[in-house]
Amino acid sequence: MIDAEEEKLKDKNETAIMHQINSNSDIIAKKI
């Protein structure tokens, strides 16, 4: 149970990080 919950949290964190990187890339691209 706990392991499965941790895996879900890891997936959510990784997805959130990817979204942050993508949004940062968009901002950088607009500045150039």
Contacts in CASP RR format, 6 or more apart in sequence:
PFRMAT RR
TARGET T0000
AUTHOR 0000-0000-0000
METHOD contacts of the structure
MODEL  1
MIDAEEEKLKDKNETAIMHQINSNSDIIAKKI
END
